[in-house]
């Protein structure tokens, strides 16, 4: 293996969705990459949802990792949800709605409404907030304000560094594909070849607020309304009448953030990929309580299918070095799964060569190969400060929302991210160290 060839390979980092929990998990990933002297070699960071929060915050504060880590930990202890529900733009319509309902149902002023007027008022009371939900309360607008207050201030995409490239991904409801925000290019690949047969549609988003870009990446369907692209960000103002991007949570299309890095025709494509997955593990038990629980379960099923397809296409069917790991994984099982993958010809030849595994070696029983690989990567030293299984189960049950995390939760999540990062990189991306 030629070392000069290795140094030319493009290195990508994918940070998944999963709210504050994923962000805390990814913090440990970044810390370990920094310790291993790999972080400064990352060429592209592709982010989704919760991963977009930490990804954007990191690149804006990358010059001093210790300062970045300390401030980000503090920010994760500030509730974005609390800022939303205490904002007057939320409180005023809610109080008005409660007061309006009180008048309808209790008539404290003795209006003596007739039955048909009451019927109309009750109908309006129920239907109007549903029909005009996002005009009644725009949770996305409130979240943008919270993001500005906690994380990004008035920073715009032009404030992002040229290196590493960060790709903040959202799902475009108008095209059914990913919209990506970055410093020099913000668009949806569908607009390169518009359905109306016209010229490509270009956008100039340098002055687009980072808080809004991240809000689009984290706009979970139902409570949060889609983010739109105002006409001033279209390179040709006439194109504004041709397309209407409607951006919501990137996790609906790719919750691991690996899509842009793994597509060979993508400008963000990389040769070596580290994929940190802090998303919600799929629960094996389910009890239906109402329509909304069915809806969210349906979304979970859809994301699980997407995740499985990505495994098949982007991880196990790829000849690239890809170190993927998920928040609920146990340490020793990582080595077992690596050996099983190797025996099934799902590990690149260069990686097997690095681990000195030939065809004859792979004929040995799994447990024998596992023991050899554990020794070669120094597993015992890696996991000595890691989490036990009880702690891993505990952090796997932390909610994937934007409520404040406790310090011990952040510490456990980030520590687990550290350990898994080192294990999987040494297993699946060993040439990084050459």
C-alpha positions as CSV (number, residue, x, y, z in Angstrom):
1,X,0.0,0.0,0.0
2,X,1.4,3.3,-1.1
3,X,1.4,6.0,1.6
4,X,1.3,8.8,-1.0
5,X,-2.0,7.3,-2.3
6,X,-3.5,7.3,1.1
7,X,-2.8,11.0,1.8
8,X,-4.7,12.0,-1.3
9,X,-7.9,10.4,-0.1
10,X,-10.7,12.8,0.9
11,X,-12.0,12.3,4.5
12,X,-15.6,12.9,5.4
13,X,-17.5,13.0,8.7
14,X,-21.2,12.4,8.9
15,X,-23.1,13.6,12.0
16,X,-26.6,12.2,12.3
17,X,-29.9,13.6,13.7
18,X,-31.2,13.0,17.2
19,X,-31.6,16.4,18.8
20,X,-29.5,17.4,21.8
21,X,-28.7,13.8,22.6
22,X,-27.1,13.2,19.2
23,X,-25.2,16.5,19.5
24,X,-23.7,15.5,22.9
25,X,-22.8,12.1,21.4
26,X,-21.1,13.8,18.4
27,X,-19.2,16.0,20.9
28,X,-17.3,12.9,22.1
29,X,-16.7,12.0,18.4
30,X,-15.1,15.3,17.7
31,X,-13.1,15.2,20.9
32,X,-11.6,11.8,20.0
33,X,-10.9,12.8,16.5
34,X,-9.0,15.9,17.9
35,X,-7.1,13.7,20.3
36,X,-6.1,11.3,17.5
37,X,-5.0,14.3,15.3
38,X,-7.6,13.4,12.7
39,X,-10.0,16.3,13.2
40,X,-7.9,18.8,11.2
41,X,-7.8,16.3,8.4
42,X,-11.5,16.2,7.9
43,X,-12.4,17.6,4.4
44,X,-16.2,17.5,4.6
45,X,-18.7,17.4,7.5
46,X,-22.2,16.4,6.4
47,X,-24.8,17.0,9.0
48,X,-28.5,16.2,9.6
49,X,-30.8,17.7,12.3
50,X,-29.1,17.5,15.7
51,X,-25.8,16.9,14.0
52,X,-26.3,20.2,12.2
53,X,-26.4,22.0,15.5
54,X,-23.0,20.8,16.6
55,X,-21.5,20.7,13.2
56,X,-22.2,24.3,12.4
57,X,-21.2,25.4,15.9
58,X,-17.9,23.5,15.7
59,X,-16.8,25.0,12.4
60,X,-17.6,28.5,13.6
61,X,-15.5,27.9,16.8
62,X,-12.9,25.4,15.5
63,X,-9.8,27.5,16.2
64,X,-9.8,26.6,19.9
65,X,-11.2,23.1,20.6
66,X,-11.2,23.4,24.4
67,X,-13.1,26.7,24.2
68,X,-15.6,25.2,21.7
69,X,-16.2,22.1,23.9
70,X,-16.7,24.1,27.1
71,X,-19.1,26.5,25.5
72,X,-21.0,23.8,23.6
73,X,-21.5,21.8,26.8
74,X,-22.9,24.9,28.5
75,X,-25.3,25.5,25.6
76,X,-26.6,22.0,25.7
77,X,-27.8,22.7,29.2
78,X,-30.0,25.5,27.9
79,X,-33.4,24.4,26.7
80,X,-34.4,25.4,23.2
81,X,-37.9,24.3,24.0
82,X,-38.1,26.5,27.1
83,X,-37.2,29.5,25.0
84,X,-39.9,28.6,22.5
85,X,-42.7,28.2,25.0
86,X,-41.8,31.3,27.1
87,X,-41.6,33.6,24.0
88,X,-44.5,36.1,23.8
89,X,-45.2,35.0,20.3
90,X,-46.1,31.6,21.7
91,X,-47.8,32.7,24.9
92,X,-50.0,35.4,23.4
93,X,-51.9,33.2,20.9
94,X,-52.1,30.4,23.5
95,X,-53.6,32.7,26.1
96,X,-56.0,34.2,23.5
97,X,-57.1,30.7,22.5
98,X,-57.7,29.7,26.1
99,X,-59.6,32.9,26.7
100,X,-61.7,32.5,23.5
101,X,-62.6,29.0,24.5
102,X,-63.5,30.1,28.0
103,X,-65.9,32.7,26.5
104,X,-67.5,30.1,24.2
105,X,-68.0,27.4,26.7
106,X,-68.7,29.3,29.9
107,X,-70.1,32.7,28.6
108,X,-68.9,34.7,31.6
109,X,-70.2,37.9,30.1
110,X,-73.7,36.6,29.5
111,X,-73.7,37.0,25.8
112,X,-76.5,34.4,25.6
113,X,-75.2,32.9,22.4
114,X,-77.8,31.1,20.3
115,X,-77.3,27.4,19.6
116,X,-76.3,27.9,16.0
117,X,-73.8,30.7,16.9
118,X,-72.2,28.5,19.5
119,X,-71.9,25.7,16.9
120,X,-70.2,28.0,14.5
121,X,-67.8,29.3,17.2
122,X,-67.0,25.8,18.4
123,X,-66.3,24.8,14.8
124,X,-64.0,27.8,14.3
125,X,-62.3,27.1,17.7
126,X,-61.4,23.6,16.6
127,X,-60.7,24.0,12.9
128,X,-59.0,27.4,12.5
129,X,-55.8,26.4,14.6
130,X,-55.6,23.2,12.5
131,X,-56.1,24.8,9.1
132,X,-53.9,27.9,9.9
133,X,-51.6,26.2,12.3
134,X,-48.4,27.8,11.1
135,X,-49.9,31.2,11.0
136,X,-51.4,30.8,14.4
137,X,-48.0,29.8,15.9
138,X,-44.8,29.3,13.8
139,X,-42.7,27.0,16.0
140,X,-40.0,27.1,13.4
141,X,-39.7,30.9,13.7
142,X,-39.5,30.6,17.5
143,X,-36.9,27.9,17.2
144,X,-34.8,30.2,14.9
145,X,-34.9,32.8,17.6
146,X,-33.8,30.2,20.2
147,X,-30.9,29.0,18.0
148,X,-29.7,32.6,17.5
149,X,-29.8,33.2,21.2
150,X,-28.1,29.9,22.3
151,X,-25.8,29.0,19.4
152,X,-25.3,31.1,16.3
153,X,-26.2,34.7,16.9
154,X,-26.4,36.6,13.6
155,X,-23.8,34.4,11.7
156,X,-24.5,33.7,8.1
157,X,-23.3,31.1,5.7
158,X,-20.6,33.5,4.5
159,X,-19.1,33.2,8.1
160,X,-18.5,29.4,7.6
161,X,-14.9,28.4,6.9
162,X,-13.8,27.3,3.4
163,X,-12.1,24.3,5.1
164,X,-13.5,22.0,6.3
165,X,-16.6,22.2,4.1
166,X,-19.8,21.8,6.1
167,X,-22.9,20.5,4.3
168,X,-26.1,21.2,6.3
169,X,-28.8,19.0,4.9
170,X,-32.6,19.3,4.9
171,X,-35.4,17.5,3.1
172,X,-37.0,19.5,0.3
173,X,-40.7,18.6,0.3
174,X,-41.1,20.2,-3.1
175,X,-38.6,17.7,-4.8
176,X,-38.4,14.8,-2.4
177,X,-34.6,15.1,-2.2
178,X,-32.0,16.8,-0.1
179,X,-31.4,20.5,0.0
180,X,-27.8,21.3,1.2
181,X,-26.6,24.6,2.7
182,X,-22.8,25.2,2.5
183,X,-20.6,28.3,2.2
184,X,-20.2,28.3,-1.6
185,X,-23.1,26.3,-2.8
186,X,-26.7,26.0,-1.5
187,X,-29.2,24.1,-3.5
188,X,-31.0,20.9,-4.4
189,X,-29.5,18.7,-7.1
190,X,-33.0,18.5,-8.7
191,X,-32.7,22.2,-9.6
192,X,-29.7,21.5,-11.8
193,X,-32.1,20.0,-14.3
194,X,-35.6,21.5,-13.7
195,X,-38.7,19.6,-14.7
196,X,-39.9,22.6,-16.7
197,X,-37.0,22.1,-19.1
198,X,-35.6,25.6,-18.4
199,X,-32.1,26.7,-17.3
200,X,-30.6,25.5,-14.1
201,X,-31.8,27.4,-11.0
202,X,-29.1,28.9,-8.9
203,X,-29.1,30.4,-5.4
204,X,-26.9,32.9,-3.7
205,X,-27.2,32.1,0.0
206,X,-24.0,33.7,1.4
207,X,-26.0,36.0,3.6
208,X,-28.5,33.3,4.6
209,X,-28.6,33.0,8.5
210,X,-27.0,29.9,9.9
211,X,-29.7,29.7,12.5
212,X,-32.3,29.3,9.7
213,X,-30.3,26.8,7.8
214,X,-30.0,24.6,11.0
215,X,-33.6,25.2,11.8
216,X,-34.6,23.8,8.4
217,X,-32.4,20.7,9.0
218,X,-34.1,20.2,12.4
219,X,-37.7,21.0,11.5
220,X,-39.4,17.7,12.6
221,X,-42.7,17.3,10.8
222,X,-46.0,18.2,12.6
223,X,-44.9,20.7,15.2
224,X,-42.4,22.6,13.0
225,X,-43.4,24.3,9.8
226,X,-41.2,24.1,6.6
227,X,-38.5,26.8,6.0
228,X,-38.8,28.6,2.6
229,X,-36.2,30.3,0.5
230,X,-37.0,34.0,0.1
231,X,-36.7,35.5,-3.4
232,X,-33.6,37.6,-2.5
233,X,-31.6,34.4,-2.4
234,X,-32.4,33.4,-6.0
235,X,-29.6,34.3,-8.4
236,X,-32.2,35.1,-11.0
237,X,-35.2,36.7,-9.4
238,X,-37.5,35.3,-12.2
239,X,-36.7,31.8,-11.0
240,X,-38.7,32.5,-7.8
241,X,-41.9,31.8,-9.7
242,X,-40.6,28.5,-11.0
243,X,-39.8,26.7,-7.8
244,X,-40.7,26.9,-4.1
245,X,-38.3,25.0,-1.9
246,X,-40.0,23.8,1.3
247,X,-37.4,22.5,3.8
248,X,-38.0,20.2,6.7
249,X,-35.9,17.8,8.9
250,X,-33.2,16.2,6.8
251,X,-33.7,13.0,8.7
252,X,-36.7,12.1,6.6
253,X,-34.4,11.5,3.7
254,X,-31.1,10.6,5.3
255,X,-31.0,10.6,9.1
256,X,-27.3,9.4,9.2
257,X,-26.0,12.3,7.1
258,X,-24.0,9.8,5.0
259,X,-25.8,10.3,1.6
260,X,-23.9,13.3,0.3
261,X,-20.5,11.8,1.3
262,X,-21.2,8.4,-0.3
263,X,-22.6,9.5,-3.6
264,X,-19.8,9.4,-6.2
265,X,-21.4,12.2,-8.3
266,X,-21.7,14.5,-5.3
267,X,-19.4,17.5,-4.8
268,X,-19.2,16.4,-1.2
269,X,-18.2,12.8,-2.0
270,X,-15.4,11.3,0.1
271,X,-13.1,8.3,-0.1
272,X,-13.0,7.6,3.7
273,X,-16.1,8.2,5.8
274,X,-16.7,8.3,9.6
275,X,-20.4,8.1,10.3
276,X,-21.6,8.9,13.8
277,X,-25.2,7.9,14.5
278,X,-26.8,9.3,17.6
279,X,-30.4,8.8,16.3
280,X,-33.2,7.0,18.2
281,X,-32.7,3.2,18.1
282,X,-35.7,1.4,16.8
283,X,-37.8,0.1,19.7
284,X,-39.0,-3.4,19.4
285,X,-42.1,-2.8,21.5
286,X,-45.0,-0.6,20.5
287,X,-48.4,0.3,22.0
288,X,-50.8,2.4,20.0
289,X,-52.5,5.1,22.0
290,X,-53.8,7.5,19.4
291,X,-53.4,8.7,15.8
292,X,-50.3,10.7,16.6
293,X,-48.5,7.7,18.1
294,X,-49.3,5.8,14.9
295,X,-48.0,8.7,12.8
296,X,-44.7,8.9,14.7
297,X,-44.3,5.1,14.7
298,X,-44.8,5.2,11.0
299,X,-42.0,7.8,10.6
300,X,-39.8,5.6,12.8
301,X,-40.5,2.6,10.5
302,X,-39.7,4.8,7.4
303,X,-36.4,6.0,8.9
304,X,-35.5,2.4,9.8
305,X,-36.1,1.3,6.2
306,X,-34.0,4.2,4.9
307,X,-31.2,3.3,7.4
308,X,-31.2,-0.3,6.3
309,X,-31.1,0.6,2.7
310,X,-28.1,2.9,3.4
311,X,-26.3,0.2,5.2
312,X,-26.7,-2.1,2.2
313,X,-25.8,0.5,-0.4
314,X,-23.4,2.9,1.3
315,X,-21.7,0.9,4.0
316,X,-21.6,-2.9,3.3
317,X,-21.6,-2.7,-0.5
318,X,-18.9,0.0,-0.7
319,X,-15.2,-0.6,-1.3
320,X,-14.4,2.5,0.6
321,X,-13.3,2.7,4.2
322,X,-16.4,3.5,6.2
323,X,-16.4,3.6,10.0
324,X,-20.1,3.6,11.1
325,X,-21.2,3.4,14.7
326,X,-24.5,3.8,16.5
327,X,-25.2,5.2,20.0
328,X,-26.6,1.9,21.4
329,X,-23.7,-0.3,20.3
330,X,-21.7,-2.3,22.8
331,X,-17.9,-2.2,22.5
332,X,-16.8,-5.9,22.2
333,X,-19.7,-6.5,19.8
334,X,-18.2,-4.0,17.4
335,X,-15.2,-6.4,17.0
336,X,-17.4,-9.4,16.6
337,X,-19.5,-7.7,13.9
338,X,-16.3,-6.6,12.1
339,X,-15.0,-10.2,12.0
340,X,-18.4,-11.4,10.7
341,X,-18.4,-8.7,8.0
342,X,-14.8,-9.7,7.0
343,X,-15.8,-13.4,6.7
344,X,-18.7,-12.3,4.4
345,X,-16.4,-10.3,2.2
346,X,-17.9,-7.0,3.3
347,X,-14.7,-5.4,4.4
348,X,-12.4,-3.7,1.8
349,X,-9.2,-5.6,0.9
350,X,-6.9,-2.7,2.0
351,X,-8.5,-2.9,5.5
352,X,-8.0,-6.7,5.7
353,X,-4.4,-6.2,4.5
354,X,-3.8,-3.7,7.2
355,X,-5.1,-6.1,9.9
356,X,-3.0,-8.9,8.4
357,X,-6.0,-11.0,7.6
358,X,-5.7,-13.3,4.6
359,X,-8.2,-15.8,3.2
360,X,-6.8,-18.6,5.3
361,X,-7.0,-16.5,8.5
362,X,-10.7,-15.9,7.8
363,X,-11.4,-19.6,7.8
364,X,-10.7,-19.7,11.5
365,X,-13.6,-19.6,14.0
366,X,-15.0,-16.1,14.8
367,X,-14.0,-16.1,18.4
368,X,-10.4,-16.8,17.5
369,X,-10.2,-14.0,15.0
370,X,-12.0,-11.7,17.4
371,X,-9.3,-12.3,20.0
372,X,-6.5,-11.5,17.5
373,X,-8.2,-8.3,16.4
374,X,-8.9,-7.1,19.9
375,X,-5.2,-7.4,20.6
376,X,-4.2,-5.6,17.4
377,X,-6.4,-2.6,18.0
378,X,-5.7,-2.5,21.8
379,X,-9.4,-2.8,22.7
380,X,-8.8,-3.2,26.4
381,X,-7.0,0.2,26.6
382,X,-9.6,1.9,24.5
383,X,-12.6,0.8,26.6
384,X,-11.1,1.0,30.1
385,X,-12.7,4.4,30.6
386,X,-15.9,3.6,28.6
387,X,-19.4,3.0,29.7
388,X,-20.8,-0.2,31.1
389,X,-23.9,-1.8,29.5
390,X,-26.3,-0.3,32.1
391,X,-25.0,3.2,31.2
392,X,-25.3,2.5,27.5
393,X,-28.9,1.5,27.9
394,X,-29.5,4.6,30.0
395,X,-28.2,7.1,27.4
396,X,-30.0,5.2,24.6
397,X,-33.3,6.1,26.3
398,X,-32.6,9.8,26.6
399,X,-35.1,11.7,24.5
400,X,-34.1,13.0,21.1
401,X,-35.5,16.5,21.5
402,X,-34.2,20.0,22.2
403,X,-34.7,20.2,25.9
404,X,-31.7,20.9,28.2
405,X,-29.4,18.0,29.0
406,X,-27.9,17.5,32.4
407,X,-24.1,17.6,32.8
408,X,-23.9,13.9,33.6
409,X,-25.9,13.0,30.5
410,X,-23.6,15.1,28.3
411,X,-20.6,13.5,29.9
412,X,-21.9,9.9,29.4
413,X,-23.0,10.5,25.9
414,X,-19.7,12.2,24.8
415,X,-17.6,9.6,26.5
416,X,-19.5,6.8,24.7
417,X,-19.0,8.7,21.4
418,X,-15.2,8.9,22.1
419,X,-14.8,5.2,22.7
420,X,-16.9,4.0,19.7
421,X,-15.1,6.4,17.4
422,X,-11.7,5.0,18.3
423,X,-12.8,1.4,18.0
424,X,-14.5,1.8,14.7
425,X,-11.8,3.9,13.1
426,X,-9.1,1.4,14.1
427,X,-11.3,-1.4,12.7
428,X,-12.7,0.0,9.5
429,X,-10.5,3.1,8.6
430,X,-7.0,2.1,9.8
431,X,-5.2,3.8,6.8
432,X,-6.1,7.2,8.4
433,X,-3.1,6.6,10.7
434,X,-0.6,6.0,7.9
